[in-house]
Amino acid sequence: MRIGIDISGGDFAPEANLDGAILALRELPSHVRLVLIGDEPVINAGLSSRNVDINSVDIVHAPDVITFHDHPTRAIPKKPQSSIAVGFELLSKGDIDVFASTGNTGAMLVGSMYKLNTVPGIIRPCITSTLPAIDGSKTILLDVGSNADCKADVLYQFAVLGSLYSKHVHGVKEPRVALLNIGEEDSKGNLLTLAAYKLMSESDEICFTGNLEGRDLFMGKADVIVCDGFTGNVVLKEAEGIYTLMRKRGIRDEYFDRFNYENYGGTPILGVKGNVIIGHGISNDIAVKNMILHSFEVSQSGLANKINEAFN
């Protein structure tokens, strides 16, 4: 297996990405090869200063950088020698099995759709976040920002995609799927959630458990929680805000420590023809390491192929 890593993306690149890659090397199986994508002289100098054998990894030269200020739809064609553009080129050719980056999220989404294409039948690819449940389990929330406006059939597909992710990567045999809403009753909600509820309740593709209110997000009542990207992003940022507030107040708690984004590192883009992992832009070395380890899990599970099979 070959895991491609964008060394130039993120707020703390290249140092955090190099350090994270080195940490991941110590935990990955011996058959896994890391492919570091970025400015080759910078990567070589970074590895040398850290006393890391250059032959322990592969390096692909990509001197340009897509920054967070670049327009997502124009960035890749404008900067074909950027680490993100080169990473997608390698992935599309099969030279790497998975591509991970903490760089420009919009460019990663655009590159996934136009360099790899969406799985036939998928209306809109999406991204997820992992919420820590109080019972120790993990709950997948989707979408969390890539699709601010959705229709009912899109939410239904999110339910299927989230269920496949939970099953094949998190190992949940029959994932429980819930719809985030303002009440548990099937008559509650807006036009979108009412229509989505009907589609999900009539489906035999998922194990739909009904509506779930915001107060139960972290109670472990569902393995997959579905919502539009606008709502999901608000939920995600609120969870991050609570964790940050507790840290600033000097409050440490074993459960709330699981809100730390470093623990999860990255999330796959679901619904595209390839394994693509997006990490947090402010990722440090621990977060990058965990992003790479999750990239290994996603690639090993064959998630992209499983989704393609399910929709075809």
C-alpha positions in Angstrom: 0.0 0.0 0.0 1.2 3.5 -0.9 -0.1 6.5 1.1 0.4 9.9 -0.5 0.9 12.8 2.0 0.7 16.5 1.1 3.7 17.9 2.9 3.0 21.5 1.8 -0.7 21.9 3.0 -1.9 23.2 6.3 -1.1 26.1 8.7 2.1 24.4 10.1 3.5 22.9 6.9 6.0 21.5 6.2 7.2 20.9 9.8 4.1 19.4 11.3 3.5 17.2 8.2 7.0 15.8 8.2 6.9 15.2 11.9 3.5 13.5 11.6 4.7 11.3 8.8 7.8 10.2 10.8 5.5 9.3 13.8 3.2 7.4 11.5 6.1 5.4 10.0 6.7 3.9 13.4 3.2 2.6 13.7 2.3 1.5 10.2 2.9 -2.1 8.9 6.1 -2.7 7.1 4.4 -3.2 3.7 3.0 0.4 3.8 5.1 3.0 1.9 4.7 6.7 2.5 4.9 9.0 -0.5 5.8 12.6 0.5 4.5 15.1 -2.0 5.9 18.7 -1.9 9.1 20.7 -2.5 11.8 18.0 -2.7 14.7 20.1 -1.4 12.6 21.2 1.6 11.6 17.6 2.3 15.1 16.2 1.9 16.4 18.9 4.3 13.7 18.2 6.8 14.3 14.5 6.8 18.1 15.0 7.1 17.7 17.4 10.0 15.5 14.8 11.8 18.0 12.0 11.1 15.5 10.1 9.0 16.8 7.8 6.1 15.6 9.4 2.9 15.2 5.8 1.4 12.6 5.0 4.0 10.0 7.1 2.1 9.3 8.1 -1.5 9.4 11.8 -2.5 7.5 13.4 -5.4 8.5 16.9 -6.3 5.7 19.4 -6.2 7.2 22.9 -5.8 3.9 24.9 -5.8 1.4 25.4 -2.9 -2.3 25.9 -3.0 -3.0 28.2 -0.1 -6.2 28.8 1.8 -6.5 32.1 -0.1 -6.6 30.4 -3.5 -10.0 29.9 -5.2 -10.9 26.2 -5.0 -12.2 25.8 -8.5 -9.3 27.6 -10.2 -6.4 26.5 -7.9 -5.7 23.1 -9.4 -5.6 24.1 -13.1 -3.8 27.3 -12.2 -1.1 25.4 -10.1 -0.6 22.0 -11.8 2.7 21.5 -10.0 1.1 22.1 -6.5 1.2 19.3 -4.0 -2.6 18.9 -4.1 -2.7 18.7 -7.9 0.2 16.3 -8.1 -1.4 14.2 -5.4 -4.6 13.8 -7.3 -2.6 13.0 -10.5 -0.8 10.2 -8.7 -4.1 8.9 -7.2 -6.0 9.0 -10.5 -3.2 6.9 -12.1 -3.1 4.4 -9.3 0.5 5.3 -8.3 -0.8 5.8 -4.7 -3.8 4.1 -2.9 -4.9 7.0 -0.8 -4.2 10.7 -0.8 -4.3 12.8 2.4 -3.9 16.5 3.0 -4.4 19.2 5.6 -4.5 21.9 2.8 -7.2 23.8 1.1 -10.5 21.9 1.8 -12.3 23.4 -1.2 -9.5 22.4 -3.5 -9.5 18.9 -2.1 -13.2 18.6 -2.8 -12.9 20.0 -6.3 -9.9 17.8 -7.1 -11.8 14.7 -5.9 -14.8 15.4 -8.1 -13.0 16.5 -11.2 -9.8 14.5 -11.1 -11.3 11.3 -9.8 -15.0 11.8 -10.6 -18.0 10.9 -8.4 -19.3 7.4 -8.1 -22.1 6.9 -10.6 -25.4 7.5 -8.9 -24.0 9.8 -6.2 -25.6 13.2 -6.3 -23.2 15.0 -4.1 -20.0 13.7 -2.3 -19.8 14.7 1.3 -17.4 14.9 4.3 -18.0 13.6 7.8 -16.9 14.2 11.4 -16.5 11.7 14.2 -18.4 12.6 17.4 -17.3 10.9 20.7 -20.3 9.2 22.4 -20.5 9.1 26.2 -20.6 5.3 26.1 -17.2 5.1 24.4 -18.5 4.5 20.8 -18.0 6.8 17.8 -20.8 8.5 16.0 -20.4 9.7 12.4 -22.0 13.1 11.5 -22.5 14.0 7.9 -22.5 16.3 6.1 -20.3 18.8 8.0 -19.8 21.6 5.4 -19.4 20.5 1.8 -23.2 20.8 1.0 -24.8 23.7 2.8 -28.1 23.3 0.9 -29.5 19.8 0.3 -32.6 18.1 -0.9 -34.2 15.0 0.6 -32.7 12.5 -1.8 -29.2 13.9 -1.0 -29.8 13.4 2.7 -30.9 9.9 2.0 -27.7 9.2 0.1 -25.7 10.6 3.1 -27.4 8.1 5.2 -26.3 5.2 2.9 -22.8 6.6 2.7 -22.4 7.1 6.4 -23.7 3.6 7.0 -21.1 2.1 4.7 -18.4 4.1 6.3 -19.5 3.0 9.8 -19.7 -0.6 8.8 -16.5 -1.0 6.8 -14.1 1.3 8.6 -15.5 1.5 12.2 -16.6 -2.1 12.2 -20.2 -1.6 13.2 -22.2 -4.6 11.9 -25.5 -2.9 11.5 -25.1 0.9 11.9 -28.1 2.8 13.4 -28.9 5.8 11.3 -30.7 8.9 12.7 -31.9 12.1 11.2 -30.9 15.3 13.1 -34.2 17.2 13.8 -35.9 19.5 16.3 -38.0 16.8 17.7 -38.3 13.0 17.8 -41.8 12.8 16.4 -42.0 12.0 12.7 -44.2 15.1 12.2 -41.5 17.4 13.4 -39.1 19.4 11.3 -39.0 21.5 8.1 -39.9 20.5 4.6 -36.4 19.0 4.1 -36.4 16.8 7.2 -40.0 15.7 6.7 -39.3 14.5 3.2 -36.0 12.9 4.2 -37.7 11.1 7.1 -40.1 9.6 4.7 -37.4 8.3 2.4 -35.3 6.9 5.2 -38.2 5.2 7.0 -39.2 3.4 3.8 -35.7 2.2 3.0 -34.4 -1.3 3.5 -30.8 -0.2 2.7 -30.2 1.3 6.1 -31.2 0.7 9.7 -33.1 3.9 10.3 -34.0 4.7 13.9 -35.9 8.0 13.4 -35.3 11.6 14.4 -32.6 12.6 16.9 -32.5 15.9 18.8 -29.4 18.0 19.4 -29.3 17.2 23.1 -28.7 13.5 22.2 -25.8 14.0 19.7 -23.3 12.6 22.1 -25.4 10.0 23.9 -24.5 7.0 21.6 -28.1 6.6 20.4 -27.0 6.4 16.7 -23.9 5.3 14.8 -24.6 7.7 12.0 -26.4 11.1 12.2 -27.5 12.8 9.0 -28.0 16.5 8.4 -27.3 19.1 5.8 -23.8 20.6 5.6 -24.9 24.0 7.1 -26.3 22.4 10.2 -23.5 19.8 10.5 -20.8 22.5 10.3 -22.4 24.5 13.1 -22.6 21.4 15.2 -18.9 20.5 14.5 -17.7 24.0 15.3 -19.8 24.2 18.5 -18.2 20.9 19.7 -14.7 22.2 18.9 -15.7 25.5 20.7 -16.8 23.6 23.9 -13.5 21.7 24.0 -11.5 24.9 23.5 -13.5 26.7 26.2 -12.9 23.8 28.7 -9.2 23.9 28.0 -9.0 27.6 28.6 -10.9 27.2 31.8 -8.4 24.6 33.0 -11.1 21.8 33.0 -9.7 18.4 32.1 -12.1 15.4 31.7 -11.4 12.0 30.1 -14.6 12.1 28.0 -14.2 15.7 26.8 -10.6 15.1 25.9 -12.0 12.9 23.1 -13.3 16.1 21.5 -9.7 16.9 20.6 -9.4 16.9 16.8 -5.9 15.5 17.1 -7.5 12.1 18.0 -9.2 11.8 14.6 -6.8 13.5 12.3 -8.8 13.4 9.1 -12.0 12.3 7.4 -12.7 10.7 4.0 -14.5 12.3 1.2 -17.4 9.9 0.6 -18.8 9.3 -2.9 -15.8 9.8 -5.1 -13.8 7.2 -7.1 -10.8 7.0 -4.8 -9.6 7.2 -1.2 -9.2 10.9 -0.3 -8.7 12.1 3.3 -9.0 15.7 4.5 -7.3 16.8 7.7 -7.8 19.9 9.8 -5.9 23.0 8.6 -4.5 23.6 12.0 -3.2 20.0 12.4 -0.1 19.5 14.4 2.2 16.5 14.2 -0.1 14.2 16.3 -3.1 15.1 14.1 -1.2 14.5 10.9 0.0 11.1 12.3 -3.6 10.1 13.1 -4.7 11.4 9.6 -2.2 9.1 8.0 -3.2 6.1 10.2 -6.8 6.7 9.3 -5.8 6.9 5.7 -4.4 3.4 6.1 -7.6 2.2 7.7 -9.8 3.6 4.9 -7.6 2.3 2.1 -7.3 -1.2 3.8 -11.1 -1.4 4.1 -11.6 -0.7 0.4 -14.2 1.9 1.3 -14.2 3.6 -2.1 -14.8 0.3 -3.9 -17.5 -0.7 -1.4 -19.4 2.5 -2.0 -19.0 2.0 -5.8 -20.4 -1.5 -5.5 -23.3 -0.4 -3.3 -24.4 2.3 -5.8 -23.9 0.2 -8.9 
